[in-house]
Amino acid sequence: MTSPHLQAPRPARPGKRAARPPKGPAGPAEAHAGEPGGTAVVQAGPGAADPQSHPRRSLGDTLFKVAAGGFAAVVLLIAVGMAWVMTQAARPSIRAFGLGFLVSSAWDPVRNAYGALPYIFGTVTSSLLALAIAVPLALGIASFLSELARGPLARVLGFLVELLAAIPSVVYGLWGVFLMAPWLRNGPQAWLSRHLGFLPFFRGTPFGVGMMGAALILAVMILPTISAVCLEVFRAVPRAQREAALALGATRWESTRMAVFSYARSGIVGAVILGLGRALGETMAVTMLIGNRPQISASLFAPAHTMASVLANEFAEASGDLYLSALIEIGLVLFGITILLNILARWLVWRTVGRFGSTPAA
């Protein structure tokens, strides 16, 4: 007969978990929890945060949030303050001309008759023409540097493109007056006048200076800005996008168009609007090449005027109060156009992201 102390342990029943061996001596929490009517006490481990540090951390977070919000509010206050100051200074012109100031072509300080339409036309037209020239070139430069160029060539060309953005605008203006304007007058404009003079865009006497000269110099000035932003956006596109397109049999151009351009749409839109903002506010180079004549003409050879150039030319010579107020109102109009363009740019970016999905940059 077998002793009860020597009996084999019973096998565990199917579907019933075996009891886990204890990992170590029970802590205070386990001891209390195991006792009848006891309360489980959870003790903090060595990695838990000290409760005494919470007030200090909370105070630091609050101070950082308030400071960051204050810095952001300063930008808004500056913009609102600029608009308010210019509105107050332009009040005599606003009372005298009303909304007719925006659609009038008159500009006669002797008779105190002022209108901003020729300056708005010159600003918008020269900027859009500059974008039409610069955007394809900038996309080509950024595509070459990000997709094709390798090694020292990419670094040298990238440095040269960025160097163009550091050249002062007055240097661009001098280069345009002494080199580009004579070349335009004797070369492209003369040819266009002889062969395409029947079109309204190429009628008149070639002067070299005028709308075409201003658009070209603006295109050269905004080219490095747009290309630099597009280059950074293209480099942010994941390499897997390109490799997937190439694996499906796409050519280098097709992979760039489908994988890179489509992925970076919002970044391209942001770069274009950034270049447009610089073109709208450019002063010295445009003043030296646009001809400074307040007229509206369809010919690209004709002289024109911009809002920035009229402020640079006539602000120091404004003698009457109404004359000075009209110039300040032109500055207010330029400020408003810039704000509207920024709103339009943000809307385009949001629409592009919502239609084509998320992109690396906005």
C-alpha positions in Angstrom: 0.0 0.0 0.0 1.4 3.3 -1.1 1.8 6.1 1.5 -0.3 9.2 0.9 2.9 11.3 1.0 4.4 9.4 -1.9 1.5 9.7 -4.3 2.1 11.2 -7.7 0.6 14.6 -8.4 -2.6 14.7 -10.3 -2.4 15.8 -13.9 -4.0 19.1 -14.8 -7.5 18.9 -16.2 -7.8 19.7 -19.9 -8.7 23.4 -20.5 -7.6 24.4 -17.0 -4.5 26.7 -16.6 -1.7 25.5 -14.5 -0.8 27.7 -11.5 2.1 30.0 -12.2 5.0 29.7 -9.8 5.5 32.9 -7.8 8.2 35.2 -9.2 9.4 36.3 -5.8 8.4 37.3 -2.4 5.1 39.1 -2.4 5.3 42.8 -2.0 3.2 45.0 0.2 0.5 45.4 -2.5 0.2 41.7 -3.0 0.1 41.0 0.7 -2.7 43.4 1.4 -4.6 42.2 -1.7 -4.4 38.6 -0.6 -5.7 39.2 2.9 -9.4 39.1 3.4 -10.8 42.6 3.3 -7.4 44.0 2.5 -6.9 47.0 0.1 -4.5 46.8 -2.8 -1.8 49.3 -2.6 0.2 50.1 -5.8 3.6 51.4 -5.1 5.4 53.5 -7.8 8.4 51.9 -9.4 11.8 53.5 -9.7 11.0 54.9 -13.2 7.9 56.8 -12.3 7.9 60.5 -12.2 8.2 62.3 -8.9 4.8 64.0 -8.1 6.7 67.0 -6.8 8.0 67.7 -10.4 4.5 68.1 -11.9 3.9 71.7 -10.8 7.3 72.8 -12.2 6.8 71.0 -15.5 3.3 72.3 -15.8 4.5 75.9 -15.2 7.2 75.5 -17.8 4.7 74.2 -20.4 2.4 77.1 -19.6 5.1 79.7 -20.0 6.3 78.1 -23.3 2.7 78.1 -24.6 2.1 81.7 -23.7 5.5 82.8 -25.1 5.0 81.0 -28.4 1.4 82.4 -28.7 2.7 85.9 -28.0 5.3 85.6 -30.7 2.7 84.4 -33.2 0.4 87.2 -32.2 3.2 89.8 -32.8 3.1 88.9 -36.5 -0.6 89.4 -36.7 -0.4 92.7 -34.7 2.3 94.0 -37.1 0.2 93.2 -40.1 -2.9 94.8 -38.6 -1.0 97.8 -37.4 0.5 98.4 -40.9 -2.9 98.2 -42.5 -4.4 100.6 -39.9 -1.6 103.1 -40.2 -1.8 103.1 -44.0 -5.6 103.3 -43.9 -5.5 106.4 -41.7 -2.9 108.1 -43.8 -4.8 107.3 -47.0 -8.1 108.5 -45.6 -8.1 111.8 -47.6 -7.6 110.0 -50.9 -10.3 107.4 -49.9 -12.8 110.1 -49.1 -12.0 112.0 -52.3 -12.0 109.2 -54.9 -13.7 106.2 -53.2 -13.6 103.0 -55.2 -13.1 104.9 -58.4 -9.4 105.2 -57.4 -9.0 101.5 -58.3 -10.5 101.9 -61.8 -9.3 105.4 -62.8 -6.3 105.9 -65.1 -5.8 109.6 -64.3 -2.6 110.7 -62.5 -2.2 114.4 -62.5 -0.7 116.0 -59.4 -1.4 119.5 -60.8 -5.2 119.0 -60.9 -5.2 116.5 -57.9 -6.6 113.7 -60.1 -5.3 110.3 -59.1 -6.1 106.7 -60.1 -4.3 103.4 -59.5 -5.4 101.3 -62.5 -2.3 101.7 -64.6 -0.1 100.8 -61.7 -2.2 97.7 -60.8 -2.1 96.6 -64.4 1.6 97.0 -64.6 2.3 95.2 -61.4 0.0 92.2 -62.1 1.0 91.9 -65.8 4.8 92.1 -65.2 4.5 89.6 -62.3 2.4 87.1 -64.3 4.7 87.3 -67.3 7.7 86.7 -65.0 6.1 83.6 -63.6 5.3 82.3 -67.0 9.0 82.5 -67.9 10.5 81.5 -64.5 8.3 78.6 -63.5 9.2 76.2 -66.3 12.9 77.0 -66.0 12.8 76.6 -62.2 11.1 73.2 -62.5 13.7 72.1 -65.0 16.6 73.2 -62.8 15.1 71.5 -59.7 14.4 68.3 -61.7 17.9 68.2 -63.1 19.6 68.8 -59.7 17.4 66.2 -57.9 17.0 63.5 -60.5 19.9 63.6 -62.9 22.9 65.5 -61.5 25.2 63.7 -59.2 28.3 64.5 -57.1 30.2 67.7 -57.6 28.1 68.9 -60.5 24.9 68.9 -58.4 26.6 70.8 -55.6 28.2 73.4 -57.8 25.0 74.1 -59.8 23.0 74.2 -56.6 25.4 76.7 -55.1 25.2 78.9 -58.3 21.4 78.9 -58.3 21.3 79.9 -54.6 23.9 82.6 -55.3 21.6 84.3 -57.7 19.1 85.0 -54.8 21.8 86.9 -52.9 22.5 89.5 -55.6 21.0 92.9 -54.8 18.2 94.1 -57.0 20.0 97.2 -58.0 22.8 95.1 -59.5 20.1 93.3 -61.5 18.8 96.6 -62.6 22.2 97.9 -63.7 22.8 94.7 -65.6 19.4 95.0 -67.3 19.9 98.6 -68.3 23.4 98.3 -69.8 23.3 94.7 -71.2 19.8 93.3 -71.4 17.9 96.3 -72.7 20.2 97.0 -75.7 20.2 93.3 -76.5 16.4 93.2 -76.4 16.1 96.3 -78.5 18.4 95.2 -81.3 17.7 91.4 -81.1 14.4 89.8 -80.0 12.2 92.9 -80.1 13.4 93.9 -83.6 12.7 90.4 -84.9 9.3 90.2 -83.2 8.4 93.7 -84.6 9.3 92.7 -88.2 7.7 89.3 -88.2 4.9 89.4 -85.7 4.1 93.1 -85.6 0.5 92.5 -86.7 -0.2 91.1 -83.3 -1.1 93.7 -80.6 1.5 92.3 -78.2 4.4 93.2 -80.5 3.3 96.5 -82.0 5.2 99.8 -81.6 8.8 100.8 -81.5 11.2 98.6 -79.7 12.8 100.5 -76.8 14.5 97.7 -74.8 13.0 99.1 -71.6 9.3 98.4 -71.1 7.0 95.6 -70.0 9.1 92.9 -71.7 12.3 94.1 -70.1 10.7 94.3 -66.6 9.2 90.8 -67.0 12.5 89.3 -68.0 14.5 90.9 -65.1 11.8 89.8 -62.7 12.0 86.2 -64.1 15.7 86.2 -63.5 15.2 87.4 -59.9 12.5 85.0 -58.8 14.1 82.0 -60.6 16.5 81.0 -57.7 13.7 81.3 -55.2 11.3 79.0 -57.0 14.0 76.5 -58.0 15.5 76.3 -54.5 12.1 75.6 -52.9 11.2 73.1 -55.6 14.5 71.4 -55.2 14.0 70.8 -51.5 10.5 69.5 -52.1 11.7 67.1 -54.8 14.4 65.8 -52.5 11.8 65.1 -49.8 9.9 62.8 -52.1 10.6 59.2 -50.9 12.9 57.2 -53.1 10.4 54.3 -53.2 8.1 56.5 -55.3 10.6 56.7 -58.1 11.7 53.1 -57.8 8.1 51.9 -58.0 7.5 53.9 -61.2 10.7 52.6 -62.8 9.9 49.0 -61.8 6.6 49.3 -63.6 8.5 50.2 -66.8 8.3 54.0 -66.7 11.0 56.1 -68.3 13.0 58.6 -66.3 10.7 61.4 -67.5 7.6 59.5 -66.7 8.8 58.5 -63.2 9.6 62.2 -62.5 6.2 63.4 -63.8 4.1 60.7 -62.1 6.1 60.0 -58.9 7.8 63.4 -58.1 5.6 66.1 -59.6 2.4 64.5 -58.5 3.7 63.9 -55.0 5.0 67.5 -54.6 2.1 69.4 -56.1 1.4 71.5 -53.0 5.1 72.3 -52.6 5.3 73.5 -56.2 2.3 75.7 -55.7 3.8 77.2 -52.6 7.1 77.9 -54.4 5.2 79.6 -57.3 3.2 81.8 -54.9 6.4 82.7 -53.0 8.0 83.8 -56.2 4.9 85.8 -57.2 5.0 87.6 -53.9 8.6 88.7 -54.5 7.8 89.8 -58.0 4.9 91.9 -56.8 7.0 93.8 -54.3 10.2 94.2 -56.4 11.1 97.9 -56.8 14.6 98.9 -57.9 15.2 96.6 -60.8 11.7 97.1 -62.2 11.9 100.9 -61.8 15.1 100.9 -63.9 13.6 98.8 -66.7 9.8 99.2 -67.0 9.9 102.7 -68.5 7.8 104.4 -65.7 4.9 105.6 -67.8 1.4 105.3 -66.3 -0.5 103.8 -69.3 -2.2 100.6 -70.1 -1.1 99.0 -73.4 -1.3 95.5 -74.8 2.1 95.9 -76.4 5.0 94.3 -74.5 7.3 96.9 -76.0 5.5 99.9 -74.4 6.7 101.4 -71.2 4.5 100.9 -68.1 4.5 101.5 -64.4 4.1 99.4 -61.2 2.8 100.3 -57.7 6.2 99.7 -56.2 8.0 101.9 -58.8 5.7 104.8 -58.5 6.2 104.8 -54.7 10.0 104.8 -55.2 9.9 107.6 -57.8 7.3 110.0 -56.5 7.0 109.6 -52.7 9.9 112.0 -52.0 8.5 114.6 -54.4 4.9 114.5 -53.1 4.1 118.1 -52.1 0.3 118.2 -51.4 -1.6 116.2 -48.7 -3.9 114.6 -51.3 -0.9 113.6 -53.5 0.8 112.0 -50.5 -2.4 110.3 -49.5 -2.9 108.9 -53.0 0.6 107.4 -52.9 -0.1 105.8 -49.5 -3.3 104.4 -50.8 -1.4 102.7 -53.6 0.8 101.2 -51.0 -2.3 100.0 -49.2 -3.6 98.4 -52.4 -0.3 96.6 -52.9 -0.5 95.4 -49.3 -4.0 94.1 -49.9 -3.1 92.3 -53.1 -0.2 90.6 -51.3 -2.6 89.5 -48.5 -5.1 88.2 -51.0 -2.4 86.3 -52.8 -1.3 84.6 -49.6 -4.8 83.6 -48.9 -5.2 82.3 -52.4 -1.9 80.3 -52.1 -3.1 78.7 -48.8 -6.4 77.8 -50.4 -4.7 76.3 -53.4 -2.4 74.2 -51.2 -5.3 72.9 -49.1 -7.2 72.1 -52.3 -4.3 70.3 -53.8 -3.6 68.3 -50.7 -7.2 67.4 -50.4 -7.5 66.3 -54.0 -4.2 64.4 -54.4 -3.4 63.4 -50.9 -0.7 64.5 -48.5 2.5 65.9 -49.8 5.9 66.6 -48.2 5.8 70.3 -48.2 3.2 73.2 -48.4 
